[in-house]
Amino acid sequence: MTLIKTNFGFLSTADEVIQGIDLTDKRAIVTGGASGIGIETVKTLAKAGAEVTIAARNVEGGKEVADKIISTTGNNKIYVAQLDLDNLGSINNFVDNWKGALDILVNNAGVMAIPDLQKTPDGIEMQFMTNYLGHFALSVGLHDALESAGSARIVVVASSGHLFSPVAFDDINFLFRPYDPLVSYGQSKTACILFAVGATERWLKDGITVNALNPGAILTNLQKHVGGKLRSAPELHKTPQQGAATSILLATSPLLNNVGGRYFENCNEVETVTKRPANYQGVAMYALDKGNANRLWNISMKMIGK
């Protein structure tokens, strides 16, 4: 399989990636679209003419962001809907209220390194639920809307943090293992990548492709549990516009037509690695393994009651 390479790279911005792409009459949803790189993702899609729904826990905060984006882009088709990714009832309500086709779903929202073990009322570990399983339930729920678009894309924001841990299938919820914030985060982000593999395998025939990405190191609210700062070297840090670039590439580039189940960083598909690299670049082989993807899919369907 030939890796997909582009003319974009580490310093590229979302605005540069979207150049020449017209999204008029396209409809998109961005989870976590009211903060961090989510704002830039929404804004860039809006500049290209898309109708965008910000899916946010805080609707009032989402509306403030939407109003600013409408003002700066001139696109008044920016909407806000309530979505709590750690609550299946909220997810189901969002899905039930969605009407019509959906061209682009950007599974962007996330949490990182929650210091103490937290679980949902159903006993699901919170990082796994928020970063992965909530988005899994949302994507499954929106399948028909995506299929009706004819050619739809799901973009999954993962992380180089997936290199901290594979999915521990026999102990996802830390019933046996001691809880570790970064191991938990890594497991959830590996699950995100495996979703891209499993969903593309199942849904390509429906015109739906799914790809995952590492946005890079961007200082946002994501770092609130790790002292509100980035631990990587300053030369590795990106602006939110640069951080959103790979999401926009996967959502809109013609290079990704009918392509799914792959992992990108710095706007390019990356090599598969068999051990954690010192520079944290590349995608772990366990995160692209079809057997792992199938096992996770079956477990996830049971966890969401499907």
Contacts in CASP RR format, 6 or more apart in sequence:
PFRMAT RR
TARGET T0000
AUTHOR 0000-0000-0000
METHOD contacts of the structure
MODEL  1
MTLIKTNFGFLSTADEVIQGIDLTDKRAIVTGGASGIGIETVKTLAKAGA
EVTIAARNVEGGKEVADKIISTTGNNKIYVAQLDLDNLGSINNFVDNWKG
ALDILVNNAGVMAIPDLQKTPDGIEMQFMTNYLGHFALSVGLHDALESAG
SARIVVVASSGHLFSPVAFDDINFLFRPYDPLVSYGQSKTACILFAVGAT
ERWLKDGITVNALNPGAILTNLQKHVGGKLRSAPELHKTPQQGAATSILL
ATSPLLNNVGGRYFENCNEVETVTKRPANYQGVAMYALDKGNANRLWNIS
MKMIGK
3 268 0 8 1.000
3 269 0 8 1.000
3 270 0 8 1.000
3 271 0 8 1.000
4 255 0 8 1.000
4 256 0 8 1.000
4 259 0 8 1.000
4 262 0 8 1.000
4 264 0 8 1.000
4 268 0 8 1.000
4 269 0 8 1.000
5 268 0 8 1.000
5 269 0 8 1.000
6 249 0 8 1.000
6 253 0 8 1.000
6 255 0 8 1.000
6 267 0 8 1.000
6 268 0 8 1.000
8 16 0 8 1.000
8 17 0 8 1.000
8 245 0 8 1.000
8 249 0 8 1.000
8 266 0 8 1.000
8 267 0 8 1.000
8 268 0 8 1.000
9 245 0 8 1.000
9 266 0 8 1.000
9 267 0 8 1.000
9 268 0 8 1.000
10 238 0 8 1.000
10 242 0 8 1.000
10 266 0 8 1.000
11 242 0 8 1.000
12 242 0 8 1.000
12 245 0 8 1.000
12 266 0 8 1.000
12 267 0 8 1.000
13 239 0 8 1.000
13 241 0 8 1.000
13 242 0 8 1.000
13 244 0 8 1.000
13 245 0 8 1.000
14 40 0 8 1.000
14 41 0 8 1.000
14 43 0 8 1.000
14 44 0 8 1.000
14 241 0 8 1.000
14 242 0 8 1.000
14 243 0 8 1.000
14 244 0 8 1.000
14 245 0 8 1.000
14 247 0 8 1.000
14 248 0 8 1.000
15 44 0 8 1.000
15 47 0 8 1.000
15 241 0 8 1.000
16 245 0 8 1.000
17 44 0 8 1.000
17 245 0 8 1.000
17 248 0 8 1.000
17 249 0 8 1.000
17 252 0 8 1.000
17 253 0 8 1.000
17 267 0 8 1.000
18 44 0 8 1.000
18 45 0 8 1.000
18 47 0 8 1.000
18 48 0 8 1.000
18 248 0 8 1.000
18 252 0 8 1.000
21 48 0 8 1.000
21 252 0 8 1.000
21 253 0 8 1.000
22 48 0 8 1.000
22 49 0 8 1.000
23 45 0 8 1.000
23 48 0 8 1.000
23 49 0 8 1.000
23 50 0 8 1.000
23 103 0 8 1.000
23 252 0 8 1.000
24 48 0 8 1.000
24 49 0 8 1.000
24 50 0 8 1.000
26 49 0 8 1.000
26 50 0 8 1.000
26 51 0 8 1.000
26 103 0 8 1.000
26 104 0 8 1.000
27 50 0 8 1.000
27 51 0 8 1.000
27 52 0 8 1.000
27 53 0 8 1.000
27 100 0 8 1.000
27 101 0 8 1.000
27 102 0 8 1.000
27 103 0 8 1.000
27 104 0 8 1.000
27 149 0 8 1.000
28 45 0 8 1.000
28 50 0 8 1.000
28 51 0 8 1.000
28 52 0 8 1.000
28 53 0 8 1.000
28 102 0 8 1.000
28 103 0 8 1.000
28 104 0 8 1.000
28 105 0 8 1.000
28 106 0 8 1.000
28 251 0 8 1.000
29 52 0 8 1.000
29 53 0 8 1.000
29 55 0 8 1.000
29 98 0 8 1.000
29 102 0 8 1.000
29 104 0 8 1.000
29 105 0 8 1.000
29 106 0 8 1.000
29 142 0 8 1.000
30 38 0 8 1.000
30 41 0 8 1.000
30 42 0 8 1.000
30 45 0 8 1.000
30 52 0 8 1.000
30 53 0 8 1.000
30 54 0 8 1.000
30 55 0 8 1.000
30 106 0 8 1.000
30 108 0 8 1.000
31 55 0 8 1.000
31 56 0 8 1.000
31 83 0 8 1.000
31 85 0 8 1.000
31 106 0 8 1.000
31 107 0 8 1.000
31 108 0 8 1.000
31 109 0 8 1.000
31 135 0 8 1.000
31 138 0 8 1.000
32 38 0 8 1.000
32 54 0 8 1.000
32 55 0 8 1.000
32 56 0 8 1.000
32 57 0 8 1.000
32 108 0 8 1.000
32 109 0 8 1.000
32 110 0 8 1.000
33 39 0 8 1.000
33 41 0 8 1.000
33 42 0 8 1.000
33 54 0 8 1.000
33 55 0 8 1.000
33 56 0 8 1.000
33 62 0 8 1.000
33 65 0 8 1.000
33 108 0 8 1.000
33 109 0 8 1.000
34 54 0 8 1.000
34 56 0 8 1.000
34 58 0 8 1.000
34 61 0 8 1.000
34 62 0 8 1.000
34 64 0 8 1.000
34 65 0 8 1.000
34 80 0 8 1.000
35 65 0 8 1.000
35 220 0 8 1.000
35 221 0 8 1.000
36 218 0 8 1.000
36 220 0 8 1.000
36 221 0 8 1.000
36 222 0 8 1.000
36 240 0 8 1.000
37 108 0 8 1.000
37 157 0 8 1.000
37 215 0 8 1.000
37 218 0 8 1.000
37 220 0 8 1.000
37 240 0 8 1.000
37 243 0 8 1.000
37 244 0 8 1.000
37 247 0 8 1.000
38 106 0 8 1.000
38 108 0 8 1.000
38 240 0 8 1.000
38 244 0 8 1.000
38 247 0 8 1.000
39 65 0 8 1.000
39 69 0 8 1.000
39 240 0 8 1.000
40 240 0 8 1.000
40 241 0 8 1.000
40 243 0 8 1.000
40 244 0 8 1.000
41 106 0 8 1.000
41 108 0 8 1.000
41 244 0 8 1.000
41 247 0 8 1.000
41 248 0 8 1.000
41 251 0 8 1.000
42 52 0 8 1.000
42 54 0 8 1.000
42 65 0 8 1.000
42 66 0 8 1.000
42 69 0 8 1.000
42 78 0 8 1.000
43 69 0 8 1.000
43 72 0 8 1.000
43 73 0 8 1.000
44 244 0 8 1.000
44 248 0 8 1.000
45 52 0 8 1.000
45 104 0 8 1.000
45 248 0 8 1.000
45 251 0 8 1.000
45 252 0 8 1.000
46 52 0 8 1.000
46 69 0 8 1.000
46 70 0 8 1.000
46 73 0 8 1.000
46 74 0 8 1.000
46 75 0 8 1.000
46 77 0 8 1.000
46 78 0 8 1.000
47 73 0 8 1.000
47 75 0 8 1.000
48 252 0 8 1.000
49 75 0 8 1.000
49 77 0 8 1.000
50 75 0 8 1.000
50 77 0 8 1.000
50 103 0 8 1.000
50 104 0 8 1.000
51 77 0 8 1.000
51 78 0 8 1.000
51 79 0 8 1.000
52 75 0 8 1.000
52 77 0 8 1.000
52 78 0 8 1.000
52 79 0 8 1.000
53 78 0 8 1.000
53 79 0 8 1.000
53 80 0 8 1.000
53 81 0 8 1.000
54 62 0 8 1.000
54 65 0 8 1.000
54 66 0 8 1.000
54 78 0 8 1.000
54 79 0 8 1.000
54 80 0 8 1.000
54 81 0 8 1.000
55 81 0 8 1.000
55 82 0 8 1.000
55 83 0 8 1.000
55 94 0 8 1.000
55 109 0 8 1.000
55 138 0 8 1.000
56 62 0 8 1.000
56 80 0 8 1.000
56 81 0 8 1.000
56 82 0 8 1.000
56 83 0 8 1.000
57 82 0 8 1.000
57 83 0 8 1.000
57 84 0 8 1.000
57 85 0 8 1.000
59 80 0 8 1.000
59 81 0 8 1.000
59 82 0 8 1.000
62 80 0 8 1.000
63 80 0 8 1.000
65 80 0 8 1.000
66 78 0 8 1.000
66 79 0 8 1.000
66 80 0 8 1.000
69 75 0 8 1.000
69 78 0 8 1.000
70 76 0 8 1.000
70 78 0 8 1.000
81 94 0 8 1.000
81 97 0 8 1.000
82 90 0 8 1.000
82 93 0 8 1.000
82 94 0 8 1.000
83 90 0 8 1.000
83 91 0 8 1.000
83 94 0 8 1.000
83 138 0 8 1.000
84 90 0 8 1.000
84 91 0 8 1.000
85 91 0 8 1.000
85 109 0 8 1.000
85 110 0 8 1.000
85 129 0 8 1.000
85 130 0 8 1.000
85 134 0 8 1.000
85 135 0 8 1.000
85 138 0 8 1.000
86 120 0 8 1.000
86 126 0 8 1.000
86 129 0 8 1.000
86 130 0 8 1.000
86 134 0 8 1.000
87 120 0 8 1.000
88 122 0 8 1.000
88 134 0 8 1.000
88 137 0 8 1.000
88 304 0 8 1.000
91 134 0 8 1.000
91 137 0 8 1.000
91 138 0 8 1.000
91 141 0 8 1.000
92 137 0 8 1.000
92 141 0 8 1.000
94 138 0 8 1.000
95 138 0 8 1.000
95 141 0 8 1.000
95 142 0 8 1.000
98 142 0 8 1.000
98 145 0 8 1.000
100 145 0 8 1.000
100 148 0 8 1.000
101 145 0 8 1.000
101 146 0 8 1.000
101 148 0 8 1.000
101 149 0 8 1.000
101 150 0 8 1.000
101 152 0 8 1.000
102 142 0 8 1.000
102 145 0 8 1.000
102 146 0 8 1.000
102 148 0 8 1.000
102 149 0 8 1.000
102 152 0 8 1.000
103 146 0 8 1.000
103 149 0 8 1.000
103 151 0 8 1.000
103 152 0 8 1.000
103 153 0 8 1.000
104 152 0 8 1.000
104 153 0 8 1.000
104 154 0 8 1.000
104 155 0 8 1.000
104 251 0 8 1.000
104 252 0 8 1.000
105 138 0 8 1.000
105 139 0 8 1.000
105 142 0 8 1.000
105 146 0 8 1.000
105 152 0 8 1.000
105 153 0 8 1.000
105 154 0 8 1.000
105 155 0 8 1.000
106 154 0 8 1.000
106 155 0 8 1.000
106 157 0 8 1.000
106 247 0 8 1.000
106 251 0 8 1.000
107 135 0 8 1.000
107 138 0 8 1.000
107 139 0 8 1.000
107 154 0 8 1.000
107 155 0 8 1.000
107 156 0 8 1.000
107 157 0 8 1.000
107 192 0 8 1.000
108 155 0 8 1.000
108 157 0 8 1.000
108 247 0 8 1.000
109 130 0 8 1.000
109 135 0 8 1.000
110 130 0 8 1.000
110 131 0 8 1.000
110 157 0 8 1.000
110 222 0 8 1.000
111 126 0 8 1.000
111 127 0 8 1.000
111 130 0 8 1.000
111 131 0 8 1.000
111 222 0 8 1.000
111 225 0 8 1.000
112 127 0 8 1.000
112 159 0 8 1.000
112 185 0 8 1.000
112 222 0 8 1.000
112 223 0 8 1.000
112 225 0 8 1.000
112 226 0 8 1.000
113 181 0 8 1.000
113 182 0 8 1.000
113 184 0 8 1.000
113 185 0 8 1.000
113 225 0 8 1.000
113 226 0 8 1.000
114 126 0 8 1.000
114 127 0 8 1.000
114 181 0 8 1.000
114 184 0 8 1.000
114 225 0 8 1.000
115 181 0 8 1.000
115 225 0 8 1.000
116 179 0 8 1.000
117 125 0 8 1.000
117 174 0 8 1.000
117 179 0 8 1.000
118 125 0 8 1.000
118 126 0 8 1.000
119 125 0 8 1.000
119 126 0 8 1.000
119 173 0 8 1.000
120 126 0 8 1.000
120 129 0 8 1.000
122 303 0 8 1.000
123 173 0 8 1.000
124 133 0 8 1.000
124 172 0 8 1.000
124 173 0 8 1.000
124 303 0 8 1.000
125 172 0 8 1.000
125 173 0 8 1.000
125 174 0 8 1.000
125 184 0 8 1.000
127 181 0 8 1.000
127 184 0 8 1.000
127 185 0 8 1.000
127 187 0 8 1.000
127 188 0 8 1.000
128 172 0 8 1.000
128 173 0 8 1.000
128 184 0 8 1.000
128 187 0 8 1.000
128 188 0 8 1.000
128 191 0 8 1.000
130 188 0 8 1.000
131 185 0 8 1.000
131 188 0 8 1.000
131 189 0 8 1.000
131 191 0 8 1.000
131 192 0 8 1.000
132 188 0 8 1.000
132 189 0 8 1.000
132 191 0 8 1.000
132 192 0 8 1.000
132 195 0 8 1.000
132 300 0 8 1.000
133 191 0 8 1.000
133 300 0 8 1.000
133 303 0 8 1.000
133 304 0 8 1.000
134 304 0 8 1.000
135 156 0 8 1.000
135 192 0 8 1.000
135 195 0 8 1.000
136 195 0 8 1.000
136 300 0 8 1.000
136 304 0 8 1.000
137 304 0 8 1.000
139 146 0 8 1.000
139 154 0 8 1.000
139 195 0 8 1.000
139 199 0 8 1.000
139 210 0 8 1.000
140 301 0 8 1.000
140 304 0 8 1.000
140 306 0 8 1.000
143 203 0 8 1.000
143 206 0 8 1.000
143 208 0 8 1.000
146 152 0 8 1.000
146 154 0 8 1.000
146 203 0 8 1.000
146 206 0 8 1.000
146 207 0 8 1.000
146 208 0 8 1.000
147 203 0 8 1.000
147 206 0 8 1.000
147 207 0 8 1.000
147 208 0 8 1.000
150 207 0 8 1.000
151 207 0 8 1.000
151 257 0 8 1.000
151 258 0 8 1.000
152 207 0 8 1.000
152 208 0 8 1.000
152 209 0 8 1.000
153 208 0 8 1.000
153 209 0 8 1.000
153 210 0 8 1.000
153 211 0 8 1.000
153 250 0 8 1.000
153 251 0 8 1.000
153 256 0 8 1.000
154 196 0 8 1.000
154 199 0 8 1.000
154 208 0 8 1.000
154 209 0 8 1.000
154 210 0 8 1.000
154 211 0 8 1.000
155 210 0 8 1.000
155 211 0 8 1.000
155 212 0 8 1.000
155 213 0 8 1.000
155 247 0 8 1.000
155 250 0 8 1.000
155 251 0 8 1.000
156 192 0 8 1.000
156 193 0 8 1.000
156 195 0 8 1.000
156 196 0 8 1.000
156 210 0 8 1.000
156 211 0 8 1.000
156 212 0 8 1.000
156 213 0 8 1.000
157 192 0 8 1.000
157 212 0 8 1.000
157 213 0 8 1.000
157 215 0 8 1.000
157 247 0 8 1.000
158 189 0 8 1.000
158 190 0 8 1.000
158 192 0 8 1.000
158 193 0 8 1.000
158 212 0 8 1.000
158 213 0 8 1.000
158 214 0 8 1.000
158 263 0 8 1.000
158 287 0 8 1.000
159 185 0 8 1.000
159 186 0 8 1.000
159 189 0 8 1.000
159 214 0 8 1.000
159 215 0 8 1.000
159 216 0 8 1.000
160 214 0 8 1.000
160 216 0 8 1.000
160 265 0 8 1.000
160 280 0 8 1.000
160 281 0 8 1.000
160 282 0 8 1.000
161 182 0 8 1.000
161 185 0 8 1.000
161 186 0 8 1.000
161 189 0 8 1.000
161 214 0 8 1.000
161 280 0 8 1.000
162 186 0 8 1.000
162 189 0 8 1.000
162 190 0 8 1.000
162 192 0 8 1.000
162 193 0 8 1.000
162 283 0 8 1.000
162 284 0 8 1.000
162 287 0 8 1.000
163 186 0 8 1.000
163 273 0 8 1.000
163 276 0 8 1.000
163 277 0 8 1.000
163 280 0 8 1.000
163 282 0 8 1.000
163 284 0 8 1.000
164 182 0 8 1.000
164 183 0 8 1.000
164 185 0 8 1.000
164 186 0 8 1.000
164 187 0 8 1.000
164 276 0 8 1.000
165 182 0 8 1.000
165 183 0 8 1.000
165 184 0 8 1.000
165 186 0 8 1.000
165 187 0 8 1.000
165 190 0 8 1.000
166 187 0 8 1.000
166 190 0 8 1.000
166 284 0 8 1.000
166 286 0 8 1.000
166 287 0 8 1.000
166 292 0 8 1.000
167 187 0 8 1.000
167 190 0 8 1.000
167 191 0 8 1.000
167 194 0 8 1.000
167 286 0 8 1.000
167 292 0 8 1.000
167 296 0 8 1.000
168 177 0 8 1.000
168 187 0 8 1.000
169 295 0 8 1.000
169 296 0 8 1.000
169 299 0 8 1.000
170 176 0 8 1.000
171 177 0 8 1.000
172 187 0 8 1.000
172 299 0 8 1.000
174 184 0 8 1.000
177 183 0 8 1.000
181 225 0 8 1.000
190 284 0 8 1.000
190 286 0 8 1.000
190 287 0 8 1.000
191 296 0 8 1.000
192 212 0 8 1.000
193 212 0 8 1.000
193 263 0 8 1.000
193 283 0 8 1.000
193 287 0 8 1.000
193 288 0 8 1.000
194 287 0 8 1.000
194 288 0 8 1.000
194 289 0 8 1.000
194 292 0 8 1.000
194 293 0 8 1.000
194 296 0 8 1.000
195 210 0 8 1.000
195 212 0 8 1.000
195 293 0 8 1.000
195 296 0 8 1.000
195 297 0 8 1.000
195 300 0 8 1.000
196 210 0 8 1.000
196 211 0 8 1.000
196 212 0 8 1.000
196 260 0 8 1.000
196 261 0 8 1.000
196 262 0 8 1.000
196 263 0 8 1.000
197 261 0 8 1.000
197 288 0 8 1.000
197 289 0 8 1.000
197 290 0 8 1.000
197 293 0 8 1.000
198 210 0 8 1.000
198 261 0 8 1.000
198 290 0 8 1.000
198 293 0 8 1.000
198 294 0 8 1.000
198 296 0 8 1.000
198 297 0 8 1.000
199 208 0 8 1.000
199 210 0 8 1.000
199 261 0 8 1.000
199 297 0 8 1.000
200 208 0 8 1.000
200 209 0 8 1.000
200 210 0 8 1.000
200 211 0 8 1.000
200 260 0 8 1.000
200 261 0 8 1.000
201 261 0 8 1.000
201 290 0 8 1.000
201 293 0 8 1.000
201 294 0 8 1.000
202 297 0 8 1.000
203 209 0 8 1.000
203 210 0 8 1.000
204 258 0 8 1.000
204 260 0 8 1.000
207 258 0 8 1.000
209 256 0 8 1.000
209 258 0 8 1.000
209 259 0 8 1.000
209 260 0 8 1.000
209 261 0 8 1.000
210 260 0 8 1.000
210 261 0 8 1.000
211 250 0 8 1.000
211 256 0 8 1.000
211 259 0 8 1.000
211 260 0 8 1.000
211 261 0 8 1.000
211 262 0 8 1.000
211 263 0 8 1.000
211 264 0 8 1.000
212 261 0 8 1.000
212 262 0 8 1.000
212 263 0 8 1.000
212 264 0 8 1.000
213 246 0 8 1.000
213 247 0 8 1.000
213 250 0 8 1.000
213 263 0 8 1.000
213 264 0 8 1.000
213 265 0 8 1.000
214 246 0 8 1.000
214 263 0 8 1.000
214 264 0 8 1.000
214 265 0 8 1.000
215 238 0 8 1.000
215 243 0 8 1.000
215 244 0 8 1.000
215 246 0 8 1.000
215 247 0 8 1.000
215 265 0 8 1.000
216 236 0 8 1.000
216 238 0 8 1.000
216 243 0 8 1.000
216 265 0 8 1.000
216 266 0 8 1.000
217 230 0 8 1.000
217 232 0 8 1.000
217 236 0 8 1.000
217 237 0 8 1.000
217 238 0 8 1.000
218 230 0 8 1.000
218 237 0 8 1.000
218 238 0 8 1.000
218 239 0 8 1.000
218 240 0 8 1.000
218 242 0 8 1.000
218 243 0 8 1.000
219 228 0 8 1.000
219 229 0 8 1.000
219 230 0 8 1.000
219 237 0 8 1.000
220 240 0 8 1.000
223 229 0 8 1.000
223 230 0 8 1.000
230 237 0 8 1.000
245 267 0 8 1.000
246 264 0 8 1.000
246 265 0 8 1.000
246 266 0 8 1.000
246 267 0 8 1.000
249 255 0 8 1.000
249 256 0 8 1.000
249 264 0 8 1.000
249 267 0 8 1.000
250 256 0 8 1.000
250 264 0 8 1.000
261 288 0 8 1.000
262 269 0 8 1.000
263 269 0 8 1.000
263 270 0 8 1.000
263 282 0 8 1.000
263 283 0 8 1.000
263 287 0 8 1.000
263 288 0 8 1.000
264 270 0 8 1.000
265 281 0 8 1.000
265 282 0 8 1.000
270 281 0 8 1.000
270 282 0 8 1.000
270 283 0 8 1.000
271 282 0 8 1.000
271 283 0 8 1.000
272 282 0 8 1.000
272 283 0 8 1.000
272 284 0 8 1.000
272 285 0 8 1.000
272 288 0 8 1.000
273 282 0 8 1.000
273 283 0 8 1.000
273 284 0 8 1.000
273 285 0 8 1.000
274 284 0 8 1.000
274 285 0 8 1.000
276 284 0 8 1.000
286 292 0 8 1.000
END
